[in-house]
Amino acid sequence: MSRTRALLDRLRARDPGLRIAHRAVRVTLVACTGFYTFRYGLDRPTAATCALFGAISLGLLSRIGGGARARARTLLHTLPAAYLLITLGTLLAVRPWAAALGMLGIGFAVAYSSVGGPRLVGLANGLQLLYILPCFPPYRPEDLPLRLIGVTAGIVLLAAAERLLWPVPPPVGDRERIARAAASVADLAARTAAAVTAPPGRPVEDRAPPGAADGRPGPAAGAMDDLRFSRIPLMERPASASAADRALSHAATALRHTRAQLLRIGRVNDLAGPLPQAAALVRAAARAVRAAGEGVRDGGPVPGTGPIETAVADLETVRTTPFHPDGGHRPGPAPAAGSGRIGPYRTTDPAEAATAARLGLGSMALEAAEGARFLTLAVRISRRAPLPPDPTPPAERPGPFWYGHEPAVRLWWARFLANLTPRSVYFQNAVRTAVALAAARLIVGGLDLTHGFWVLLATLTLMRTTAADTGMALRPALTGTLCGAAATAAMLMLVGDRPLFYAVALPVTMLTAFTVGPALGLAWAQGTFTVVVAMVFAQLAPASWQLAEARLVDVATGAAVGILTGLCAWPLGGGRELRRRVAELLADSAAALHETVAVLTGGPAAGRAVRRARRSAVLAEATYAQFRSEHHTAPPGTPDWQAALLTGQHTVRGAEQLLARIAPHSLAGWPDTAGAVVRDADTAAAAFRASGRALSGSPDTPVPPDPLLAEARAALLDERVMAARLPPDPAALHAVDTAVWLVGLVDDLAAVPAAKAPADGTVSPPAPAPGRPDAHPDGTGPPRPPR
């Protein structure tokens, strides 16, 4: 009695909302209704089998997201694919080699379709099963109509059950999450604008209300946490190839970027003093972010970019005035090394230090506003609103929103082509799955196994993306199957050939299996499902205890095929590939960084480096998504992969902003300043490449902080002081804009080896640069000693 109570307690703990239990009831009711109707009502065993396994494949082995209406719609949309797979499986069952070749091609196609996004990932196993089911002897193409009728009944009844029987409520979607985050970031922007216009001493932080527990994140930080992929259910993540999903992903990135700039403004505000022009731009950014948050919801007003673009233009017009109150040149020799400093700047002139701080604050305000504009454009694409012409220079096109101008078919085709390479984890998974299933089908034909369907089902459900994970699944699978086989053998010997008993017991057994298995783990799932399939086949043909033996042998065979395939085909899963991808991303980001500065300063440009970095970021994100789905232990010194991805994203986004806003060769008229920016950019690019080389090394080797980061930061902060000594020319201020961007990238890169930030999408203030433990990410801490 106590064991039963403990088991029930475990079930309640694993399924507090009874979602698993409700799904088990739906699948059991549909599977039994279809099976009994065709088996006993119409005496059509073939249709009965397809109805039962059609419901199980899409109801239990598949993951379908959304509310009840969306789930039912998805099920009905799978009918054409189900017809095609059933037909091919039936026709190719004529010879074992034909079935195996079909399994190779169809297995790859179905698995590779996961590149289209989480919804296709969730359906992959269920669709594979629909081909596996009819591809075994006897070869009876005349049964094809019955198979199609059976699977149609199973899927349609399952769709009806989703709508009528404990319908699943719609989850909190990505649009709602983005809307909440936008509201919090808009509030932070409003507080920041108030602080920028106030006297010094009013800090701006994204912190919890007074009295909250220490360490609790502020409202904007908490809202950003809800945008992490780890916080969003897999089936609800905006990761498909559609323009709307791409735009929603870009919207989340823009919110992270805008919040980071607002926090930087808050930290530099005291040294800069009141700056009404920048405050007006930050207020405009707050309004734009709030409007975007309201417009991202379906039915909300679609935001426009006009107000924020006007505010940016206004600041560009007047931004030099408050920096030089006398309207002229502020000469002053640079202080000697070690002679003193004010804030982070190597200068002894308070007015010069304040001017440098104001220059930085104005650039940060522009970055925050550009983030708000980027967010607005992303929201417009997600709502299918018209877009303005692409401002990206022709040499750098396509721009960041290229997908907003393309038809859906081209977007999907581009996604499929981009991943059709052995370096893509989607391609690797598809090849691994197809080879394993084809090999299992050949073994079934060669050994003439009685129930070959179970071999392929075991291969499909037990194989993981790494050999280690597959090995971990083997023990509980075999243990559960052994226990289930023993129970099945005892049942068949005691009951014998009495179909009525199995017909009566099947619903209760099936409901138990579909509830206990998902809640308590793989061993329970394999054991209880073994009993279920024995009861089903005992109603289709006379069965003996050898059926349990065949089930055990088949599961062991399928698991062995999966392990051997995993050992031979990319056995490390996404881990090693992630290191290569992130190393490539940082190398491409270094090239994009160097090329952007070269374009602005009049130097030679390599060409299309920003475009290559953008593509590297997309591929690295896909690899990281698989890596997060695998089991890993993080040793000390493990890199913060999410921080590395954000570094690449910010590099691309900042380069696109600068190239769109600043004319080429704008800094060429200030050769000394341009040369200093180029040297500093080279130092930052070298740090990017060094970090990439370190990340591509052994997985067990920690990535040390790079001393180049501190060197680059100190040099970049000095560019603000240099700009403070120049005449109030807008072109000279572009050097400050570039330096502010580069400082942000250096701080992003400094967070990669620390592995202190959550590796799931949180964007916190970057860690201090190596050698400067008390420096803020915007450079408001003490500087590094002069070189």
SVG drawing of the C-alpha trace seen along z (x, -y; Angstrom):
<svg xmlns="http://www.w3.org/2000/svg" viewBox="-20 -80 74 101">
<polyline fill="none" stroke="black" stroke-width="0.4" points="0.0,0.0 2.8,-2.4 4.5,-1.7 1.3,-2.4 1.0,-5.7 4.6,-6.6 4.0,-5.9 1.0,-8.1 2.9,-10.9 5.6,-10.6 3.0,-10.9 1.4,-13.9 4.8,-15.6 5.8,-14.9 2.4,-15.9 1.0,-18.7 -1.4,-20.1 -2.5,-16.6 -1.4,-17.4 0.2,-13.9 -2.9,-12.2 -5.2,-14.2 -3.1,-13.4 -3.1,-9.7 -6.9,-9.7 -7.3,-11.3 -4.8,-9.0 -6.3,-5.9 -9.8,-6.8 -9.0,-7.5 -6.7,-4.5 -9.2,-2.1 -12.2,-3.6 -10.5,-3.2 -9.1,0.2 -12.3,1.7 -14.4,0.2 -12.4,1.7 -11.3,4.9 -14.6,6.0 -17.2,3.8 -16.0,4.0 -13.7,7.0 -10.8,5.1 -7.6,5.9 -5.4,3.9 -7.4,0.7 -7.6,1.3 -3.8,1.5 -3.3,-1.7 -6.0,-3.6 -4.4,-2.6 -0.8,-3.3 -1.8,-6.5 -3.2,-7.9 -0.2,-6.7 2.4,-8.0 1.0,-11.6 -0.6,-11.6 2.2,-10.1 5.5,-10.0 5.0,-13.5 5.1,-16.8 2.6,-19.4 2.6,-22.9 -0.1,-25.6 -3.6,-25.5 -6.3,-23.0 -7.3,-24.7 -3.7,-25.0 -3.0,-21.3 -6.1,-20.1 -5.1,-22.1 -1.6,-20.7 -2.9,-17.2 -5.2,-17.7 -2.4,-19.3 -0.3,-16.1 -2.8,-14.0 -1.2,-14.5 2.2,-13.6 0.7,-10.6 -0.9,-9.4 2.4,-9.7 4.4,-7.8 1.8,-5.0 1.7,-4.7 5.5,-4.6 5.9,-2.1 3.3,0.2 4.7,0.1 8.4,0.5 7.7,3.5 8.0,5.7 11.7,6.5 13.8,5.9 16.4,3.9 13.7,1.7 12.2,1.1 15.7,0.3 16.5,-2.1 13.1,-3.8 13.9,-4.0 17.2,-5.7 15.7,-8.3 12.5,-8.9 14.3,-8.7 16.7,-11.5 13.9,-13.6 11.7,-13.5 14.5,-14.0 16.0,-16.8 12.7,-18.6 13.4,-19.5 15.5,-22.4 12.2,-24.1 11.6,-24.7 10.4,-23.2 7.0,-22.2 8.6,-20.0 11.0,-18.6 8.1,-17.6 6.4,-15.7 9.5,-13.9 9.3,-10.7 5.6,-10.3 5.9,-10.7 8.8,-8.2 6.6,-5.7 3.9,-6.1 6.4,-4.9 7.8,-2.1 4.4,-0.6 3.5,0.6 7.0,1.4 7.1,5.0 5.8,8.2 3.4,9.5 3.5,7.4 -0.1,6.6 -0.6,3.4 -4.3,4.2 -4.5,3.3 -3.4,-0.3 -6.9,-1.7 -7.6,-0.1 -4.4,-1.5 -5.2,-5.0 -8.7,-4.7 -7.4,-3.5 -4.8,-6.2 -7.3,-8.9 -9.7,-7.7 -7.0,-7.8 -5.7,-11.3 -9.2,-12.8 -10.5,-11.3 -7.3,-12.6 -7.9,-16.1 -11.5,-16.0 -10.3,-14.8 -7.9,-17.7 -10.7,-20.2 -13.4,-18.5 -11.7,-16.4 -9.8,-18.5 -8.6,-21.0 -5.1,-22.3 -5.2,-26.1 -3.1,-28.3 0.4,-28.7 2.0,-32.1 3.3,-32.8 6.4,-34.5 4.4,-37.6 3.1,-38.0 6.5,-37.5 8.0,-40.1 5.2,-42.5 5.9,-42.2 9.6,-42.6 9.1,-45.7 6.9,-47.3 9.6,-46.7 12.4,-48.0 10.2,-51.1 9.9,-51.8 13.6,-51.5 14.1,-53.9 11.8,-56.4 13.7,-56.2 17.0,-56.6 15.7,-59.7 14.7,-61.3 18.1,-60.6 19.9,-62.1 18.1,-65.4 18.5,-65.5 21.6,-66.7 24.4,-64.2 23.8,-61.6 20.7,-59.9 21.7,-56.4 19.6,-54.3 19.5,-50.6 17.3,-47.7 16.7,-46.4 14.0,-44.9 11.6,-47.1 12.9,-48.2 12.6,-45.4 13.0,-42.7 15.5,-39.8 19.1,-40.5 20.0,-39.3 16.5,-39.4 16.5,-40.7 14.8,-44.0 11.6,-44.2 13.4,-44.4 15.9,-41.7 13.1,-39.4 11.2,-40.1 14.3,-39.4 14.7,-36.1 11.3,-35.0 12.7,-35.4 15.4,-32.8 14.9,-29.7 15.2,-27.6 12.1,-29.4 10.1,-29.1 8.5,-25.6 10.3,-23.9 7.2,-23.9 6.6,-27.6 10.0,-29.0 10.2,-31.4 12.8,-29.3 11.1,-28.4 12.1,-29.7 9.0,-32.0 9.4,-35.8 7.3,-36.2 9.4,-33.9 12.7,-35.4 11.3,-38.9 10.2,-37.8 13.7,-36.4 15.2,-39.7 12.8,-41.6 14.1,-39.8 17.7,-40.5 16.8,-44.2 15.3,-44.4 18.4,-42.9 20.6,-45.4 18.4,-48.4 18.4,-47.4 22.2,-47.0 22.6,-50.5 20.2,-52.0 22.2,-50.5 25.4,-51.9 23.8,-55.3 22.8,-55.1 26.4,-54.3 28.1,-57.1 25.4,-59.7 27.0,-61.2 30.3,-62.2 28.5,-63.5 26.0,-65.7 22.6,-66.7 22.2,-66.3 18.7,-67.3 19.3,-66.4 20.2,-62.8 17.4,-62.6 14.9,-63.6 16.2,-60.8 16.0,-58.2 12.4,-59.3 11.6,-58.9 13.2,-55.4 11.0,-54.6 7.9,-55.6 9.0,-53.5 9.7,-50.5 6.3,-50.8 4.5,-51.1 6.4,-48.1 5.4,-46.1 1.7,-47.0 1.9,-46.3 3.6,-42.9 0.3,-41.4 -2.1,-40.3 -4.8,-43.0 -2.6,-45.8 -1.8,-49.0 1.2,-48.4 4.0,-50.7 5.8,-53.1 9.4,-54.1 8.8,-57.8 8.9,-59.2 12.1,-57.4 13.8,-58.2 12.9,-61.9 14.3,-61.9 17.6,-60.3 17.9,-62.9 17.3,-65.7 20.1,-64.5 22.5,-64.2 21.7,-67.8 22.4,-69.2 24.6,-66.7 27.8,-68.8 26.4,-71.9 26.4,-70.9 29.8,-69.3 31.6,-72.5 29.7,-75.4 32.0,-78.0 31.3,-76.6 35.0,-76.3 38.0,-74.2 39.1,-73.2 42.8,-72.8 44.8,-71.1 47.8,-68.8 47.2,-65.3 48.5,-64.6 51.7,-62.7 51.5,-59.0 50.5,-58.5 49.9,-62.3 46.3,-61.7 42.8,-60.8 39.2,-61.8 36.9,-58.8 38.1,-56.4 39.9,-59.0 43.5,-59.8 43.1,-63.6 43.4,-66.2 40.9,-68.6 37.5,-68.2 35.8,-69.9 37.5,-67.7 36.5,-64.6 32.9,-65.7 32.9,-66.4 34.3,-62.9 31.6,-61.4 28.9,-63.4 30.3,-62.2 30.0,-58.6 26.5,-59.2 25.3,-60.7 26.6,-57.6 24.9,-55.3 21.6,-57.1 21.9,-56.7 22.6,-53.0 19.5,-52.6 17.4,-54.5 18.7,-52.3 17.8,-49.3 14.2,-50.7 14.1,-51.4 15.3,-47.9 12.6,-46.5 9.9,-48.5 10.9,-47.2 11.0,-43.6 7.5,-44.0 6.2,-45.4 7.5,-42.3 6.0,-40.0 2.6,-41.7 3.2,-41.6 3.2,-45.4 5.0,-47.1 8.7,-47.9 10.7,-50.9 13.4,-50.4 16.5,-48.6 19.1,-51.2 21.9,-48.7 24.8,-49.7 24.7,-47.7 28.0,-46.0 26.6,-44.7 23.2,-43.5 21.1,-41.6 20.5,-43.6 19.3,-42.4 15.6,-42.4 16.1,-40.8 13.5,-38.2 10.8,-40.8 10.9,-41.3 11.0,-37.7 8.1,-35.2 7.7,-32.4 8.7,-29.7 12.1,-31.3 12.7,-31.7 12.1,-28.0 14.2,-27.0 17.0,-29.2 16.9,-27.6 17.0,-24.1 19.9,-24.9 21.9,-26.7 21.9,-23.6 22.6,-21.1 26.2,-20.6 28.0,-18.1 28.8,-20.9 25.1,-21.4 23.7,-19.6 20.4,-19.2 22.2,-17.4 24.2,-15.3 21.0,-14.2 19.2,-13.4 22.1,-11.2 22.5,-9.5 18.7,-8.7 18.4,-7.6 21.5,-5.3 20.4,-3.7 16.8,-3.0 18.0,-1.7 20.5,0.6 17.8,1.8 15.6,2.6 18.3,4.6 18.9,6.6 15.2,7.3 15.1,8.7 18.4,10.6 17.5,12.3 13.8,12.6 12.7,11.3 9.1,11.9 8.2,8.4 10.6,6.1 8.4,3.1 9.6,3.2 13.3,3.1 12.9,-0.1 10.7,-1.6 13.4,-0.9 16.1,-2.4 13.9,-5.5 13.0,-6.1 16.2,-5.2 18.8,-6.8 20.1,-10.2 22.3,-12.8 25.3,-11.6 26.6,-8.1 26.9,-8.7 23.2,-9.7 22.2,-6.6 24.2,-4.5 22.5,-6.1 19.1,-5.3 20.0,-1.6 20.1,-0.4 16.6,-1.6 15.2,-0.6 16.4,2.9 15.5,3.1 12.0,1.9 11.6,4.2 12.8,7.2 10.3,6.6 7.5,5.9 8.5,9.1 8.3,11.2 4.9,9.8 3.8,10.3 5.0,14.0 3.2,14.7 0.0,13.1 0.1,15.0 0.7,18.3 -2.0,17.8 -4.7,16.3 -3.9,18.0 -5.8,17.3 -8.7,15.4 -9.1,12.2 -12.0,11.0 -9.8,10.7 -7.2,8.6 -10.0,6.4 -11.3,5.7 -7.9,5.1 -6.4,3.1 -7.9,-0.4 -6.9,-0.2 -3.4,1.0 -3.0,-1.5 -4.1,-4.4 -1.7,-3.3 1.2,-3.0 0.6,-6.3 0.4,-8.0 3.1,-6.2 5.7,-6.0 6.1,-9.8 5.9,-10.7 8.3,-8.2 10.9,-7.6 12.1,-5.4 12.1,-2.1 8.5,-2.4 7.6,-3.5 9.3,-0.5 7.9,2.0 4.3,0.8 4.3,0.4 5.6,4.0 2.5,5.2 0.3,2.9 1.6,4.1 1.3,7.7 -2.4,7.2 -2.9,5.6 -1.2,8.3 -2.9,11.0 -6.2,9.7 -4.9,9.8 -3.5,13.3 -3.0,16.1 -0.1,15.4 2.1,17.3 4.8,16.5 7.3,16.3 5.8,12.9 7.5,11.5 10.8,13.0 10.5,11.5 9.8,8.1 12.9,8.3 15.1,9.4 13.8,6.8 14.3,3.9 17.8,5.1 18.6,5.3 17.2,1.8 19.1,0.3 22.3,1.9 21.9,0.5 21.3,-2.9 24.4,-2.8 26.7,-1.5 25.4,-4.2 25.9,-6.9 29.5,-5.7 30.3,-5.9 28.4,-9.1 29.2,-12.2 29.3,-10.5 29.9,-13.7 26.7,-15.4 26.6,-19.2 29.5,-19.7 32.5,-19.6 30.5,-21.2 29.5,-24.0 33.1,-24.8 33.9,-24.9 30.9,-27.0 31.5,-29.6 35.2,-29.8 34.1,-30.5 31.6,-33.1 34.2,-35.0 36.6,-34.9 34.0,-36.1 33.0,-38.8 36.6,-39.9 36.6,-40.3 33.2,-42.2 34.5,-44.5 37.7,-45.2 35.8,-45.7 33.3,-48.1 36.0,-50.3 37.9,-50.2 34.8,-51.4 34.3,-54.3 38.0,-55.4 38.7,-55.1 40.8,-52.0 40.5,-48.9 37.6,-46.6 37.7,-42.8 34.0,-42.7 30.9,-40.9 32.4,-40.2 29.2,-41.4 27.2,-39.0 29.4,-36.1 29.3,-36.9 25.5,-37.0 25.3,-33.5 27.8,-32.2 25.6,-33.5 22.6,-31.6 24.5,-28.3 26.0,-28.7 22.5,-29.3 21.2,-26.1 24.2,-24.1 23.7,-25.7 20.0,-24.7 21.0,-21.0 23.8,-21.3 21.2,-22.5 19.0,-19.5 21.8,-17.0 23.1,-15.9 26.3,-17.7 28.3,-18.3 29.9,-21.8 33.4,-21.6 35.0,-24.7 36.1,-27.2 33.4,-26.1 32.8,-29.0 29.5,-30.9 28.3,-29.8 25.3,-32.2 27.6,-35.1 29.7,-34.1 26.5,-34.0 25.4,-37.4 28.9,-38.8 28.5,-37.7 25.0,-39.1 26.0,-42.4 28.9,-42.6 26.7,-42.1 23.9,-44.4 26.3,-47.2 28.1,-47.0 24.8,-47.2 23.7,-50.3 27.0,-52.1 27.2,-51.4 23.6,-52.5 23.9,-55.7 27.5,-56.8 28.7,-57.5 31.8,-55.6 35.1,-57.4 33.5,-59.8 36.6,-59.6 39.1,-60.1 39.3,-63.8 40.7,-63.2 43.7,-61.0 45.1,-60.9 41.7,-59.9 41.0,-57.5 44.4,-55.8 43.8,-55.5 40.4,-53.9 41.9,-51.5 44.6,-50.4 42.1,-49.9 39.8,-47.9 42.8,-45.7 43.5,-45.0 39.8,-44.1 39.8,-41.9 42.9,-40.1 41.2,-39.5 38.2,-38.0 40.4,-35.7 42.4,-34.6 39.2,-33.8 38.0,-31.8 41.2,-29.8 41.0,-29.1 37.3,-27.9 38.2,-25.6 40.7,-23.7 40.1,-20.7 36.7,-20.6 38.5,-20.0 40.7,-23.0 39.3,-26.1 39.4,-29.3 41.5,-31.9 40.7,-35.6 42.6,-37.4 44.9,-40.3 44.2,-41.9 40.7,-42.8 41.9,-45.1 44.4,-46.7 41.6,-47.3 39.3,-48.7 41.8,-51.2 42.7,-52.4 39.1,-52.8 38.2,-54.9 40.9,-57.3 39.3,-58.0 36.6,-59.9 39.2,-62.3 40.7,-62.7 37.3,-63.6 36.8,-66.1 39.8,-68.0 38.5,-68.1 36.3,-70.9 32.6,-70.2 32.2,-68.5 29.6,-65.6 32.2,-63.6 34.5,-63.6 31.7,-62.3 31.5,-59.2 34.8,-58.1 33.1,-58.2 30.2,-56.1 32.6,-53.6 34.6,-53.5 31.4,-53.0 30.4,-50.1 33.8,-48.5 33.9,-48.9 30.6,-47.1 31.9,-44.2 35.1,-44.0 32.9,-43.7 30.7,-41.1 33.7,-39.1 35.1,-39.4 32.1,-37.5 32.7,-34.4 35.5,-32.7 34.1,-33.5 31.0,-31.2 29.3,-33.2 26.3,-34.4 23.4,-32.0 24.0,-30.2 20.5,-30.5 19.9,-33.9 20.1,-36.2 21.8,-39.5 23.4,-41.0 26.0,-43.7 29.1,-42.1 31.9,-41.1 34.8,-43.5 37.6,-43.1 40.6,-41.1 42.9,-43.1 40.2,-45.7 38.0,-44.1 36.3,-47.3 35.6,-48.6 32.0,-49.0 31.2,-47.7 30.8,-51.2 34.3,-52.2 33.3,-54.2 35.8,-52.4 39.5,-53.2 41.5,-52.8 44.3,-50.4 47.8,-51.9 49.1,-53.8 51.3,-51.8"/>
</svg>
